[in-house]
Amino acid sequence: MTSHAAALGELEGLAVLKGHGTGNDFVLVPDADGAHPLTPAQVRALADRRFGLGADGVLRVARTKDSPEVADQAADAEWFMDYRNGDGTTAEMCGNGARVFARYLVDSGLESGTSFSIATRGGARAVRIEGDGDVTIDMGVATGPLLRAMPVVSVGPESWNATAVNVPNPHAVVFLEEPDDLDALDLTQPPQAGPPAMFPDGVNVEFVVRVGAPDERHVRMRVHERGVGETLSCGTGACAVMVAAAGRDQAPAEVAYTVDVPGGTVVVTRRADEHIELRGPAEIVAIATITSAP
Ligand SMILES: N[C@H](CCC[C@H](N)C(=O)O)C(=O)O
């Protein structure tokens, strides 16, 4: 029996869902009574695209008040988005996941309004369900560009200076000149980002080209995610890209960028209070029950 089969066997009978935000896909695990805290091995098994359900990450739906690491957010948010990368590691925040998580809370009746907050490892985050079905997440204030030292990113023999931005998970943003250069990048292996001391817990790396003139505030990106690999979209990455591009463009404090990702398009807005808002679609595509190996 594979280790994945054993891990899934520990979850036999569990009802889960599958969803995505611009192609960044997740297994959602409703766990209101805290019966399934999920081990890293169980996360890897659920996320495995051959031996499991397949996803970039896992979103466990837990009660904030019963989750010690975020219980201080319980007054603001009833539900905790316990995000895990597909390799079983945790991360501070997941922007696309937050949209899918919010969609599930509303569709399942666990939240009844169109404005509420969710708890995350990065802090409580306000959610707004838009009239057209999009979901907007207040991602808080990004920190960066971090100017203490310009990180360097390498892919094979090529290297570039990058811009470090935390959302609050760590990102390194590389601007490329030509769209063909973006499309030609081999992201089957993790880019190297350094100096290592700058990213002691690893880093998500985004590669960006402008679309049109700078004042069109339109960019296109690819991303290699920490703990996952290349994904079709990254919400926190899109936010990091917006902050880096706005700095590069010397854009006004209040500004919005359209960010094209391989899986679709999101809009990232910086408000006057410096909060970053991520707006985009969120889909629940399936419901499933974990059954043990026959
Ligand atoms: N796809 C996620 C990013 C998860 C970040 C995770 N890969 C990490 O920081 O380790 C998003 O939409 O923000």
Ligand as a Chemical Component Dictionary entry (heavy atoms), coordinates in Angstrom:
data_LIG
# 
_chem_comp.id                   LIG 
_chem_comp.type                 NON-POLYMER 
_chem_comp.pdbx_formal_charge   0 
_chem_comp.three_letter_code    LIG 
# 
loop_
_chem_comp_atom.comp_id 
_chem_comp_atom.atom_id 
_chem_comp_atom.alt_atom_id 
_chem_comp_atom.type_symbol 
_chem_comp_atom.charge 
_chem_comp_atom.model_Cartn_x 
_chem_comp_atom.model_Cartn_y 
_chem_comp_atom.model_Cartn_z 
_chem_comp_atom.pdbx_ordinal 
LIG N1 N1 N 0 -1.520 30.215 -4.356 1  
LIG C1 C1 C 0 -1.514 31.033 -3.167 2  
LIG C2 C2 C 0 -0.145 31.254 -2.656 3  
LIG C3 C3 C 0 0.136  30.334 -1.619 4  
LIG C4 C4 C 0 1.444  30.743 -1.081 5  
LIG C5 C5 C 0 2.270  29.553 -0.730 6  
LIG N2 N2 N 0 2.755  28.879 -1.937 7  
LIG C6 C6 C 0 3.419  29.997 0.113  8  
LIG O1 O1 O 0 3.519  31.202 0.407  9  
LIG O2 O2 O 0 4.168  29.113 0.491  10 
LIG C7 C7 C 0 -2.177 32.371 -3.365 11 
LIG O3 O3 O 0 -3.094 32.412 -4.165 12 
LIG O4 O4 O 0 -1.780 33.343 -2.697 13 
# 
loop_
_chem_comp_bond.comp_id 
_chem_comp_bond.atom_id_1 
_chem_comp_bond.atom_id_2 
_chem_comp_bond.value_order 
_chem_comp_bond.pdbx_ordinal 
LIG N1 C1 SING 1  
LIG C1 C2 SING 2  
LIG C1 C7 SING 3  
LIG C2 C3 SING 4  
LIG C3 C4 SING 5  
LIG C4 C5 SING 6  
LIG C5 N2 SING 7  
LIG C5 C6 SING 8  
LIG C6 O1 DOUB 9  
LIG C6 O2 SING 10 
LIG C7 O3 DOUB 11 
LIG C7 O4 SING 12 
# 
